[in-house]
Amino acid sequence: MAYIRSRQHPSSTVPFKHTLIAIAVLAAPLSVQAQTQAEPQKSSQEQSKKENALPEIKVQGTQDIPFKADVSSSSKLVKPLLETPQMVSVIKKELLQEQGAYNLMDALRNTPGITMQLGENGNTAAGDTFQMRGFATQSSVFVDGVRDLGAITRDTFNVEQVEVVKGPAGADVGRGAASGYINLASKAAMLDDVTSGTASINNGNNKRVTADINRKLGDTTALRLNVFKQDGGVAGRDQVESNGYGIAPSIAVGLGQKSRAYFYSQHIRQNNVPDGGIPTVGLKGFYNANTLLLNAPKVDSENFYGSVNDFEKVEADMATAKFEFDLNDTTVLRNITRYGQSSMKRVVTGINGITATGAQDTWTVARSRQGLDQSNEIIANQTSINSSFDTAGLKHSLSAGVELLMEKQNTNTMAVPTGTVIPAANLYKPDANVSLPMPIKNGATAEGQTKTVALYLFDAIDLNDEWQLNTGLRYERYNTESRTVSLSTAAANPTLPVGTLIPAKVTKSDDLLSWKLGSVYKVAKNGRLYGVYATSLTPPGSANFSLSSAANNINGPQAEPQKTTNLELGTKWDLLDKSLSLTAAFYRTDSTNEIVQVDSVTNAFAQFGKRRVEGFEIGVVGQINPDWQVTAGAATMKTKVLQGSTGNNAAGAATRWSPDLTATLWSSYKVTPNFTIGGGLRYTSEQKRVIDPSANLAVQNMPNIASNWVADAVASYQVNRNLSLQFNVANLTDKAYVNTLNNSGARYTVGAPRTFNLSANVLF
């Protein structure tokens, strides 16, 4: 497979296969003895040459382990991953290429505890939408440590590795990181001349090409260019398309010097046909009061209920300048400045109630037309210093910095004109060519902006050879300003004509203090035990910078920040001569200050809710021997409302879409020097939609998503030093399953059927 590798260091010495270490050790004395007995007597001339020869010098470089990373790209994680008291999963580009994982959601399937989401009533197709350890995490995605805004689907063409940091991380990244965050490390220019690329096609007739070109322009300067182009359909879905292209140039100056500068940007354009999903009729768990529907067959999983005019257009740009200065051998000063903007314009068709009377071929499903016109903008400046030093016999690894941030989001509400009829679709034979009304801007808008100034400090203190203390503290001052224009209704404003535009402005400023405290104990040279306690705060308007004047809304300015605390106890080991990493941890996360309904009649709310998520997670990544690579993980998750009131907020309720068990496995083996095979399994247990402990599930439509197993496979052949061929099969057994389900249970997205992908990888 075509990976870019630096040629600046000699190749590592190939170790014995670890599965034969015990045999080799036992056999070594006998081997030496036999060799000594069989070796003929040297001549005096040969013996003289041997005695006068220079001593043998063995040169050994860093061992290349494709799946395993030892450090994070974040300067805030001041120790290697083995000594970091937190669960951190690093998904490297080598694994992404082997799996044919082209976007962030595919990449995140390599770590347990993450589930994909659909959206309220099926009307949201919001790109990368997911939960981690029971909490929504899509607003906690970062690129090179800077928050990345916008409900877009992120491509991996310019990603060096995906870092998944679990547990409340307010000290790391600030507000809203209730269960952790995702950081994408961008590819950077390096001192080498390498060109690689991939061309692929799948059975959905989706074609994709990528190129990664790096050039050394001088002794200290390099240029890199990453591009991709993708076009075509989606396997198993009519009309749905995934089209886009991107370009990411970067230049680095001063490489290998005490002062370095990196200038890079990324520009992505997408023009997709969004997937509106299909009705859940006929699935196990479907319920409808109409008895005709209870035994009705499933719809064809390829059905498309939208219009050929549905679209999703995305523009995403970011430009970054990063400077690094080595003040001495142990101290580095950094500054990173970024401007980013993204916009999405989308029209998608949702589906709702089913009308079933008369002949089955005349049954219909109601459609809704949803539009989104949204733009995001961010300006960020981060200055940090990392240093290692000794004081009073204690060794410190310190990171401190200041962050300035301006985030902005503008949304224009779109809707079909009042009184416009949206024709229903035939339930079993929908026609995408039927004319459907287009949503238009109706004058309602939402403009939100948050400005943040933050200071942080992390210090890992080696108390002695066995004990390490980890501390982290972040203070931030934020100001959120929300301006909205809404349309009056007869119920809310009986004195105004319906549809009158009503402007409003709401602001909120506050100080937030998040911290973490952990310790690491060195059990052995290659093993650690750790414990950590950390906090995170989610103030009003954190997700979309939109504040509400409603008294029952968690985004109201009168609301206190939701507070999340996390306790994690775990162990980390580097095994097989540091080729294989093993991690295991118990975690407990408590979220307080949640809004709960206290009276369903008066619709009164209060802020006293408390929710708990706890479980156990284990992971392994690396190589068993130089030919056998593996990454695997499993996580349990138990969710419970500890304090609440009625319905889904009642004590004893669970958290939606939080499976008790998730597991993932991927492994590949080099059968011959030129031929590699591999594959994996993904498991997700039942995900509950209905979590009200008092609900009668017998009359609830689709109360859960059933558990499912999915198997994948890959085979690759190295034709020559410059070309390899790769064949991936996703969902090897062609298992039918529900990928995501909307909150009402009426609509779902289909799990991808068996999908074949053939690619050619080149490396020069």
C-alpha positions in Angstrom: 0.0 0.0 0.0 1.2 3.5 -0.9 2.2 5.3 2.3 4.5 8.4 2.5 7.4 7.6 4.7 10.4 9.8 5.5 13.7 8.7 4.1 15.7 10.8 6.5 16.3 7.9 8.9 17.7 4.5 8.2 15.3 1.5 8.3 14.8 -0.1 11.6 16.4 -3.5 12.4 13.8 -6.2 11.9 13.2 -8.0 15.2 12.4 -11.7 15.7 8.8 -12.6 15.2 7.4 -12.1 18.7 5.3 -15.2 18.5 8.6 -17.2 18.4 10.5 -15.3 21.0 10.2 -18.0 23.7 11.4 -20.7 21.3 14.3 -18.6 20.0 15.5 -17.8 23.5 15.5 -21.5 24.5 17.2 -22.5 21.3 19.9 -19.9 21.3 22.4 -21.7 23.5 22.1 -24.8 21.5 22.5 -22.9 18.3 25.7 -21.1 19.5 27.2 -24.4 20.7 26.5 -26.1 17.4 28.0 -23.2 15.5 31.1 -23.2 17.6 31.6 -26.9 17.1 31.1 -26.8 13.4 33.2 -23.7 12.7 36.6 -24.6 11.1 39.8 -23.3 12.7 40.7 -19.8 11.2 44.1 -19.3 9.6 46.5 -17.0 11.5 46.1 -14.4 8.7 42.3 -14.4 9.0 42.6 -14.3 12.8 44.9 -11.3 12.6 42.5 -9.4 10.3 39.7 -10.2 12.7 41.6 -8.9 15.7 42.6 -5.6 14.0 39.1 -4.9 12.5 37.2 -1.9 13.7 34.4 -2.7 16.1 31.0 -3.4 14.5 28.6 -0.4 14.6 24.9 -1.2 14.6 22.5 1.6 13.5 18.9 1.2 14.4 16.2 3.8 13.5 12.7 4.2 14.9 10.6 1.1 14.4 7.9 1.6 11.8 4.6 0.4 13.2 1.8 1.4 10.8 -1.2 1.4 13.2 0.5 2.4 16.5 1.3 6.0 17.6 3.3 6.8 20.7 2.6 10.5 20.9 -0.2 12.9 20.2 0.2 15.9 17.9 -1.3 18.1 20.7 1.2 20.2 22.6 -1.2 20.0 25.6 -0.6 16.3 26.0 2.9 16.8 27.4 3.8 13.1 27.9 3.9 10.1 25.6 0.5 8.3 25.4 1.8 5.6 27.7 2.2 8.2 30.4 -1.0 10.2 29.7 -3.7 9.5 32.3 -6.6 9.4 29.9 -8.0 7.2 27.1 -6.6 8.5 23.8 -7.1 6.6 20.5 -5.0 7.6 17.6 -6.1 6.5 14.1 -3.3 6.8 11.7 -3.5 7.5 7.9 -2.0 4.0 7.2 -5.1 2.4 8.8 -7.5 4.8 7.0 -6.0 3.9 3.7 -6.0 0.1 4.3 -9.7 0.4 5.2 -10.6 2.8 2.4 -12.0 5.2 5.1 -12.4 8.5 3.2 -14.3 10.6 5.8 -14.3 11.2 9.6 -17.3 9.0 10.3 -15.6 6.0 8.7 -12.5 6.7 10.7 -14.3 6.9 14.0 -15.6 3.3 13.5 -12.1 2.3 14.7 -12.8 3.4 18.3 -15.6 2.0 20.5 -18.1 4.2 22.4 -19.1 6.3 19.5 -22.5 6.1 17.8 -23.7 8.0 14.7 -26.9 10.2 14.8 -29.6 11.2 12.4 -31.5 14.2 13.7 -34.9 15.4 14.9 -37.7 13.8 12.9 -35.4 13.0 10.1 -35.1 16.5 8.9 -31.5 17.0 9.7 -28.7 15.6 7.5 -26.0 17.4 9.4 -22.7 15.9 8.2 -20.6 14.5 11.1 -23.2 14.0 13.8 -22.3 11.6 16.6 -22.3 10.8 20.3 -19.3 9.7 22.4 -19.8 8.1 25.8 -23.5 9.2 25.8 -23.0 12.9 24.9 -23.3 14.8 21.7 -19.8 15.5 20.4 -20.1 17.0 16.9 -19.4 20.5 18.2 -16.1 19.3 19.7 -14.2 18.6 16.5 -10.8 20.3 16.1 -8.2 20.6 13.4 -4.6 21.0 14.7 -6.0 22.0 18.0 -8.3 24.7 16.7 -12.1 24.2 16.8 -13.6 23.4 13.4 -17.2 24.7 12.9 -19.9 23.7 10.5 -22.2 20.7 10.0 -20.2 19.2 7.2 -18.8 15.8 6.2 -15.1 16.0 6.8 -12.8 14.2 4.3 -9.6 12.5 5.4 -7.5 13.4 2.2 -5.3 15.8 4.2 -5.3 14.0 7.6 -2.2 12.6 9.1 -4.0 11.0 12.0 -7.3 11.3 13.9 -7.0 11.6 17.7 -9.9 10.7 19.9 -9.5 12.0 23.5 -12.2 10.6 25.8 -13.6 12.0 29.1 -14.5 15.6 29.9 -11.8 17.8 28.5 -12.7 21.3 29.5 -9.1 21.9 30.6 -7.9 20.8 27.2 -10.2 22.6 24.8 -12.7 24.7 26.8 -16.4 24.8 26.9 -18.7 22.0 25.7 -16.3 19.1 25.8 -18.5 17.0 28.0 -17.3 13.6 26.9 -14.1 14.4 25.0 -13.1 15.7 21.6 -11.8 14.8 18.2 -8.6 16.3 16.8 -7.6 16.0 13.1 -3.8 16.4 12.6 -3.1 17.8 9.1 -0.4 16.6 6.8 2.6 18.9 6.8 5.5 19.5 4.4 8.7 17.5 5.1 12.2 17.3 3.8 11.7 14.6 1.3 10.7 14.1 -2.4 7.7 11.7 -2.4 4.7 11.4 -4.6 1.8 9.1 -3.9 -1.8 8.8 -5.1 -4.8 6.6 -5.2 -7.5 6.0 -7.8 -10.6 4.0 -6.8 -14.1 3.0 -7.9 -16.9 1.2 -6.1 -20.1 -0.6 -7.1 -22.0 2.6 -6.4 -20.2 4.0 -9.4 -18.4 6.4 -7.1 -15.0 7.3 -8.4 -12.3 8.9 -6.4 -8.7 10.1 -7.0 -6.2 11.5 -4.5 -2.7 12.8 -4.8 -0.1 13.7 -2.2 3.0 15.4 -3.5 5.9 16.5 -1.3 9.0 18.3 -2.6 12.2 19.4 -0.9 12.9 22.9 -2.1 16.2 23.4 -0.2 18.0 22.2 2.8 15.3 23.7 5.1 12.3 24.3 2.9 9.6 22.0 1.6 6.3 22.1 -0.2 3.4 19.7 -0.1 0.2 19.5 -2.0 -2.8 17.2 -1.2 -5.8 17.0 -3.5 -8.8 14.8 -4.0 -11.8 14.5 -6.4 -14.8 12.3 -5.8 -17.9 11.8 -8.0 -20.7 9.4 -8.2 -23.5 7.5 -6.4 -23.8 5.8 -3.1 -23.9 2.0 -3.0 -27.4 0.7 -2.3 -29.2 4.1 -2.6 -31.1 5.5 -5.6 -30.4 9.1 -6.6 -28.1 9.8 -3.6 -24.7 11.2 -4.6 -21.4 12.0 -3.0 -19.5 14.5 -5.0 -16.6 16.8 -4.0 -13.1 18.0 -4.5 -10.4 19.5 -2.3 -7.0 21.0 -2.4 -4.6 21.5 0.6 -1.2 23.3 -0.2 1.4 23.7 2.5 4.9 25.1 2.8 7.4 24.8 5.6 10.4 27.0 6.1 13.3 26.4 8.5 12.9 22.7 8.9 15.6 21.3 11.1 16.4 24.8 12.4 15.7 26.6 15.7 13.0 28.8 14.0 10.4 27.2 11.8 7.3 28.5 9.9 4.4 26.5 8.4 1.9 28.1 6.1 -1.0 25.9 4.9 -4.6 26.0 3.8 -7.4 23.7 2.9 -10.3 24.2 0.5 -13.2 21.8 0.0 -16.2 21.9 -2.2 -19.1 19.4 -2.1 -22.1 19.1 -4.3 -24.1 16.2 -2.9 -27.6 14.8 -3.2 -28.5 14.2 0.5 -30.1 11.0 1.7 -33.6 11.6 3.1 -33.8 8.0 4.4 -36.7 5.6 4.2 -39.8 4.7 6.2 -39.4 2.2 9.0 -42.6 0.3 8.0 -42.1 -3.5 8.0 -39.0 -3.4 10.3 -39.0 -5.3 13.6 -40.4 -3.0 16.2 -42.5 -0.9 13.8 -45.9 0.0 15.3 -48.9 1.9 13.9 -52.5 2.1 15.1 -53.6 1.3 11.5 -53.7 -2.5 11.6 -53.0 -2.7 7.8 -49.5 -1.3 8.4 -48.6 -3.7 11.2 -48.0 -6.6 8.8 -47.0 -4.5 5.8 -43.8 -5.5 4.0 -40.6 -3.4 4.2 -40.0 -0.8 1.5 -37.1 -1.3 -0.9 -34.0 -0.2 0.9 -32.9 1.6 -2.3 -36.0 3.8 -2.5 -35.5 7.6 -2.6 -38.4 9.7 -1.4 -36.9 13.1 -2.3 -36.6 15.0 -5.5 -33.9 15.0 -8.2 -33.6 18.7 -7.3 -32.6 18.0 -3.7 -29.1 19.3 -3.1 -26.4 19.9 -0.5 -23.6 22.4 -1.4 -20.7 22.9 0.9 -17.9 25.4 0.8 -15.2 25.1 3.5 -11.9 27.0 3.6 -9.3 27.5 6.2 -5.9 29.2 6.1 -3.2 28.7 8.9 0.1 30.2 9.8 2.2 28.4 12.5 5.5 29.5 13.9 7.8 27.5 16.2 10.9 28.8 18.1 13.3 26.6 20.0 14.3 28.9 22.9 16.7 26.3 24.1 17.1 22.5 24.0 14.1 21.9 26.2 11.8 24.9 25.5 9.6 25.6 22.4 7.5 28.7 21.8 4.6 28.3 19.3 2.0 30.5 17.7 -0.8 29.4 15.4 -3.2 31.8 13.7 -6.2 30.5 11.6 -9.1 31.9 9.6 -11.8 29.5 8.6 -15.2 29.7 7.0 -17.8 27.2 5.8 -21.2 27.5 4.3 -23.9 25.0 3.6 -26.9 25.3 1.4 -29.2 22.3 1.5 -32.7 21.2 0.5 -33.6 17.7 1.7 -36.9 15.9 1.7 -38.1 14.4 5.0 -40.9 11.8 5.4 -43.5 11.6 8.0 -46.9 9.8 8.5 -48.2 7.0 6.3 -51.7 6.8 4.8 -52.7 3.2 4.2 -56.2 2.7 2.8 -57.3 0.6 -0.1 -54.9 -1.3 -2.3 -51.3 -1.5 -1.0 -49.9 -0.1 -4.2 -51.8 3.2 -3.5 -50.5 3.8 0.0 -48.6 7.0 0.5 -46.1 8.7 2.9 -46.2 12.4 3.6 -43.2 14.4 2.7 -41.7 17.6 4.2 -39.3 20.0 2.5 -36.5 21.2 4.7 -34.0 23.9 3.7 -30.8 25.1 5.4 -28.7 28.2 4.6 -26.0 28.4 7.1 -22.5 29.9 7.3 -19.8 29.6 10.0 -16.7 31.7 10.5 -13.8 31.4 13.0 -10.7 33.5 13.7 -8.3 31.9 16.2 -4.9 32.8 17.6 -3.0 30.5 20.0 0.3 31.2 21.7 1.9 28.4 23.8 5.1 27.4 25.4 6.3 23.9 26.2 9.3 23.3 28.5 11.0 20.6 30.5 13.0 21.5 33.6 13.9 20.5 37.1 13.0 22.3 40.3 13.8 21.1 43.8 14.6 17.6 42.5 11.3 17.4 40.6 11.1 17.0 36.8 8.5 19.1 35.1 6.9 18.8 31.6 5.0 22.0 31.2 2.6 23.5 28.6 1.1 26.9 29.0 -0.7 29.2 26.7 -3.3 31.8 25.8 -6.1 31.4 23.2 -8.1 34.1 21.5 -11.1 33.0 19.6 -14.0 34.5 17.7 -16.7 32.1 16.4 -19.7 33.1 14.4 -22.7 31.3 12.9 -25.5 32.8 10.6 -28.6 30.8 9.7 -31.4 31.9 7.3 -34.6 30.0 8.0 -36.0 28.4 4.8 -39.5 27.0 4.4 -42.0 26.3 1.6 -44.5 29.2 1.3 -47.5 29.0 3.5 -50.4 27.1 1.9 -48.1 25.3 -0.5 -49.1 21.6 -1.0 -46.3 19.1 -0.8 -47.4 16.0 -2.7 -47.1 12.7 -0.9 -44.9 9.9 -2.2 -46.1 6.4 -3.1 -44.9 4.3 -0.2 -43.5 1.5 -2.2 -42.7 3.1 -5.6 -41.7 6.8 -5.0 -41.0 9.0 -8.0 -38.1 11.4 -7.6 -39.1 13.2 -10.8 -42.3 14.6 -9.3 -42.2 18.4 -8.9 -41.8 19.4 -5.3 -41.9 23.0 -4.0 -38.5 24.5 -3.1 -38.0 26.0 0.4 -37.2 29.7 0.3 -36.0 32.2 2.9 -38.9 33.4 4.9 -37.1 36.3 6.7 -36.4 34.5 9.9 -32.7 34.5 10.8 -30.4 33.6 13.7 -27.0 35.2 14.1 -24.8 34.1 16.9 -21.3 35.0 17.9 -19.0 33.9 20.8 -15.7 35.6 21.7 -13.4 33.8 24.1 -10.1 34.6 25.9 -8.6 31.6 27.6 -5.5 30.9 29.7 -4.3 27.3 30.4 -1.5 25.5 32.2 -0.6 21.8 32.2 2.2 20.3 34.2 3.3 16.6 34.4 5.6 16.3 37.5 7.9 13.3 38.0 7.9 13.0 41.7 10.3 10.1 41.6 11.1 7.2 39.3 7.7 5.6 39.9 5.2 8.4 40.5 4.0 11.1 38.2 1.5 13.9 39.0 -0.6 15.4 36.2 -2.3 18.8 36.6 -4.3 20.9 34.2 -6.2 24.2 34.6 -8.0 26.4 32.1 -9.7 29.7 32.7 -11.8 31.3 30.0 -13.9 34.4 29.7 -16.6 34.2 27.0 -19.2 36.5 25.6 -22.1 35.1 23.5 -24.3 37.5 21.6 -27.4 36.1 19.7 -29.6 38.1 17.3 -32.7 36.5 16.0 -35.6 37.5 13.8 -38.6 35.2 14.2 -42.1 35.1 12.7 -45.0 35.8 15.0 -47.8 33.2 15.4 -51.4 33.6 16.5 -50.7 31.7 19.7 -47.6 33.5 20.8 -48.5 37.0 19.6 -52.3 37.3 19.2 -52.1 41.1 18.8 -49.7 40.9 15.7 -50.5 39.8 12.2 -49.3 36.2 11.7 -45.8 36.2 10.1 -44.7 39.6 11.5 -40.9 39.7 11.8 -39.9 40.1 15.4 -36.2 40.9 16.2 -34.6 39.9 19.5 -31.2 40.2 21.0 -29.9 38.1 23.9 -26.3 38.2 25.4 -24.5 36.1 28.0 -21.0 36.6 29.5 -19.4 34.4 32.1 -16.1 33.0 33.5 -15.4 29.3 33.3 -12.8 27.3 35.2 -12.1 23.7 34.2 -9.4 21.5 35.6 -8.0 18.0 35.7 -5.9 16.1 38.3 -4.3 12.8 37.6 -1.5 10.5 38.7 0.5 7.8 37.0 2.3 4.9 38.7 5.1 3.1 36.9 4.3 -0.6 37.5 7.1 -1.7 35.2 9.3 -0.3 32.5 6.6 -0.9 30.0 3.4 -0.6 32.2 1.5 2.2 34.0 -1.5 2.5 36.3 -3.3 5.8 36.3 -6.2 7.7 37.8 -7.7 11.1 36.7 -10.5 13.4 37.8 -11.6 16.1 35.4 -14.3 18.7 34.8 -16.0 20.4 31.9 -18.5 23.1 31.5 -21.2 23.7 28.8 -22.7 27.2 29.1 -25.8 28.3 27.2 -25.4 28.6 23.5 -22.3 26.4 23.3 -23.4 24.3 20.4 -24.6 27.0 17.9 -24.0 30.4 19.6 -27.8 30.8 19.7 -29.3 31.9 23.0 -33.0 31.7 23.8 -35.2 33.9 25.9 -37.5 31.0 26.8 -37.5 30.2 30.5 -37.5 26.4 29.8 -34.5 26.4 27.5 -31.1 25.2 28.5 -29.7 28.0 26.1 -31.5 30.7 28.1 -29.1 33.4 29.5 -30.5 32.7 33.0 -29.3 29.1 32.8 -26.2 27.9 34.7 -23.6 26.0 32.7 -24.1 22.3 32.7 -21.2 20.7 34.6 -19.6 17.4 33.7 -17.2 15.5 36.0 -15.3 12.4 35.0 -13.4 9.8 37.0 -11.2 7.4 35.1 -9.0 4.6 36.5 -6.9 2.6 34.0 -3.8 0.9 32.9 -1.5 1.2 29.8 1.1 -1.2 28.6 3.6 -1.3 25.7 4.1 -5.0 24.9 6.2 -7.1 22.5 9.2 -4.8 22.5 6.9 -1.7 22.3 5.2 -3.0 19.2 1.8 -3.4 20.8 -0.1 -1.0 23.0 -2.8 -2.3 25.5 -5.1 0.1 27.4 -7.9 -0.5 29.8 -10.0 1.8 31.9 -13.1 2.2 34.0 -14.8 5.6 33.6 -17.7 7.4 35.3 -19.2 10.6 34.0 -21.8 12.7 35.8 -23.6 15.6 34.2 -25.5 18.1 36.4 -27.5 21.2 35.9 -29.6 19.6 33.1 -33.0 21.1 32.3 -35.9 18.8 33.2 -39.6 19.1 32.9 -41.3 19.3 36.3 -44.9 19.6 35.1 -46.2 18.3 31.8 -49.5 20.2 32.2 -48.0 23.7 32.8 -44.9 22.9 30.8 -42.8 24.1 33.7 -39.0 23.4 33.7 -36.2 23.5 36.2 -32.5 23.0 36.2 -31.7 20.2 38.6 -31.3 17.2 36.4 -28.4 14.8 36.9 -27.3 12.0 34.5 -24.6 9.3 34.8 -22.7 7.4 32.2 -20.2 4.7 33.3 -18.5 1.8 31.8 -15.3 -0.1 31.0 -13.2 0.3 27.9 -10.3 -1.7 26.5 -8.1 -1.3 23.4 -5.2 -2.8 21.7 -3.2 -1.4 18.7 0.1 -2.3 17.0 1.7 -5.3 15.6 2.0 -8.9 16.8 5.0 -9.3 14.5 6.2 -7.3 11.5 3.7 -9.0 9.2 0.7 -8.9 11.5 -1.0 -5.6 12.3 -4.0 -5.2 14.6 -6.3 -2.6 16.2 -9.3 -3.5 18.4 -11.4 -2.1 21.2 -14.5 -2.7 23.2 -16.5 -0.4 25.5 -19.4 -0.9 27.8 -21.8 2.0 28.6 -24.5 2.2 31.2 -26.5 5.4 31.3 -29.0 6.5 33.9 -30.9 9.6 34.9 -30.2 10.1 38.7 -32.4 13.1 39.2 -35.2 14.1 36.9 -39.0 14.5 36.7 -41.4 13.2 34.1 -41.1 11.3 30.9 -37.7 10.8 29.4 -36.2 13.0 32.2 -37.6 10.7 34.9 -35.2 9.1 37.3 -34.2 5.7 36.0 -34.4 6.7 32.4 -31.4 6.0 30.1 -29.8 8.2 27.4 -30.9 7.8 23.9 -28.7 6.0 21.4 -26.3 4.7 24.1 -25.6 1.0 23.5 -24.5 -1.2 26.3 -21.6 -2.6 24.3 -19.7 -1.5 21.2 -16.7 -3.3 19.8 -14.4 -3.0 16.8 -11.6 -5.1 15.3 -9.4 -4.7 12.3 -6.4 -6.9 11.5 -4.2 -7.5 8.4 -1.5 -10.0 7.7 1.3 -10.0 5.1 1.0 -13.5 3.6 4.0 -12.9 1.3 6.2 -9.9 0.8 3.7 -8.7 -1.9 0.3 -10.0 -0.8 -1.6 -8.8 2.3 -5.1 -9.8 3.5 -7.1 -8.4 6.3 -10.5 -7.7 7.7 -12.5 -6.7 10.7 -15.7 -6.7 12.7 -17.9 -3.9 14.1 -20.5 -4.6 16.8 -23.1 -2.3 18.3 -25.6 -3.6 20.8 -29.2 -2.3 21.0 -29.7 1.5 21.0 -32.8 2.7 22.8 -35.0 5.4 21.2 -37.7 5.2 23.9 -36.1 5.7 27.3 -39.1 6.7 29.4 -39.2 4.0 32.1 -43.0 4.2 32.3 -43.6 3.8 28.5 -45.4 0.8 27.2 -43.0 -0.4 24.5 -45.7 -2.6 22.9 -47.3 0.5 21.4 -44.2 2.5 20.7 -43.0 2.8 17.1 -39.4 1.5 16.7 -38.4 1.7 20.4 -34.9 0.8 19.6 -32.2 0.1 17.0 -31.5 -3.6 17.0 -28.0 -4.8 17.7 -25.9 -5.6 14.6 -22.6 -7.1 13.5 -20.8 -5.9 10.3 -17.8 -7.6 8.7 -15.3 -6.0 6.3 -12.4 -7.4 4.4 -9.4 -6.2 2.3 -6.8 -7.8 0.0 -3.8 -6.0 -1.5 -1.0 -6.9 -3.9 2.2 -5.1 -4.4 2.7 -5.2 -8.1 6.1 -3.5 -8.0 7.9 -0.9 -5.8 5.7 1.9 -7.3 2.2 0.2 -7.6 -0.1 -1.7 -5.4 -3.7 -2.9 -6.0 -6.2 -3.0 -3.2 -9.7 -4.6 -3.0 -12.0 -3.7 -0.1 -15.3 -5.3 0.7 -17.5 -3.5 3.3 -20.4 -5.4 4.9 -19.0 -8.7 3.6 -22.1 -10.7 4.5 -24.5 -8.1 3.0 -26.3 -7.8 6.4 -29.3 -5.5 6.4 -29.3 -3.2 9.4 -30.4 0.2 10.6 -27.6 2.7 10.6 -29.4 5.7 12.2 -32.9 6.3 13.3 -34.7 9.6 13.8 -36.1 10.7 17.1 -39.7 9.9 16.2 -38.9 6.4 14.9 -40.6 7.1 11.5 -37.5 7.2 9.4 -34.1 5.6 9.2 -31.0 5.5 7.1 -29.9 2.2 5.7 -26.7 0.6 6.7 -24.5 0.3 3.7 -25.0 -3.0 1.8 -22.1 -5.1 0.6 -19.8 -2.6 -1.2 -16.9 -3.4 -3.3 -14.1 -0.9 -3.8 -11.1 -1.4 -6.1 -8.2 1.0 -5.8 -4.7 1.5 -7.3 -2.1 3.1 -5.0 1.1 4.6 -6.4 4.3 5.7 -4.7 7.3 7.4 -6.2 
